[in-house]
Amino acid sequence: MARGKLITLEGGEGAGKTTLIRGLTKALAARGIDVVVTREPGGTPGAELLRDILLNGDVQRWSSRTEALLMYAARVDHVERRIKPALDCGAWVVCDRFADSTRAYQGVGGGLKAEELEELRHFALGDFRADLTLIVDIDPEEGLARTLARGEKATRFEKFDSGYHARLRQAFLDIAAEEPERCAVLDGMQPAEAVLENAMALIDARLSTAA
Ligand code: T5A
């Protein structure tokens, strides 16, 4: 059986990743592809426990270094127990955030060195990477407005100032420019239907969708 593909969705707060994943799941399933949807931090019982302590509480609850270690602890559990087994069964895994979020949030946003995070990534995951990363790019003000409009309690990361969110946006664009074979940028300011159409066009161009 052919190994599945790992597609990761990245971007700032409220960029529309979760909305896009719903559309992608339907579109890929309509082609007969077995799709597994998951998210980070989280995706396994243990990683969801870590998600809870990472996202809730005071903004200063953790240092960036502690956050990076907790994110990777959750990620290793997720990759070993959920993502790799699904890929081995031929499923396509669509994951809301992955290692690029650590590069952006804890690295550029939190001040950790890119080389140190790269060493941590290699220790945790070896050569394991996404087959395709879709970066949904929007004005951070619009993204935060969208999340606040939902009326949910803000997460620790949403409470950081606007300069932090502007740096994150640039960090994701820089990752896309550094790794153009793996990454592609989608304009998240467009209506959700157009974002989905563009994402499917990229998937068709970059990955074989023969089930
Ligand atoms: N984090 C995560 C790190 O710091 N390091 C890491 O390594 C990792 C993995 C996760 C937090 O953890 C941090 C980053 C995050 O702060 P989360 O709650 O999962 O927290 O946060 P997000 O991933 O940002 O999830 P959100 O739900 O806030 O944003 P989405 O999923 O990008 O947006 P979505 O689809 O829920 O849409 C938001 C709203 O906008 C509307 C939707 O209907 C929804 O109401 N919308 C649109 N409106 C207009 N036009 C469109 N195109 C729209 N698309 C969606």
Boltz pocket constraint, residues with backbone or C-beta under 6 A from the ligand:
constraints:
  - pocket:
      binder: B
      contacts: [[A, 11], [A, 12], [A, 13], [A, 14], [A, 15], [A, 16], [A, 17], [A, 18], [A, 19], [A, 20], [A, 40], [A, 41], [A, 55], [A, 71], [A, 96], [A, 97], [A, 98], [A, 99], [A, 100], [A, 101], [A, 102], [A, 103], [A, 105], [A, 106], [A, 143], [A, 146], [A, 147], [A, 150], [A, 155], [A, 157], [A, 158], [A, 188], [A, 189], [A, 190], [A, 191], [A, 192], [A, 193], [A, 195]]
      max_distance: 6.0
